[in-house]
């Protein structure tokens, strides 16, 4: 990534990025590191699947649990590509992150990986939702990481 490249977060992704999103979610070279956690979450919530909703992509899980997606998009001039995704749901007072995928090129960048940026954005989102006090992350392990959010 060059200085001209920027990564931003969005809740929507154009249908034109379906192939890139499939590669990121299902054919990611980093998957082996997270296989235990991915298998557990897939058993509990179902395997994620990409669907088209109008001109946008959405990611759902087979169980029918209502989910939302946070996409990390790299922009280089007018070009953009998805480089990260977090799929999450709300359970009572928790924002539960079911799946996270980061493009191999962004796994670690200058000592601060995109994963940390995604977690920071999820904490910001969770802090804006009334009644959420914990961010729960299934990242690579069966036992999730729990982050208590500051009281508002």
VENQUI-V113995 format. One line per field, one symbol per residue. phi: phi as a letter, one per 40 degrees, with the letter a starting at -180 (. if undefined). A space follows every 50 residues. Layout:
BEGIN
phi: ???
END
This chain:
BEGIN
phi: .ccccbbbbacbacdccdcccdcccbbcccddcbccccccccccbhccac bbbgcbcbbbbccgdcbbbbbcbcbbgccaacbaabbbabbfcbcbccbb bbddcbdabfgbccdccccccccccdcccdgcbabbbcbgbccccbbccc cc
END
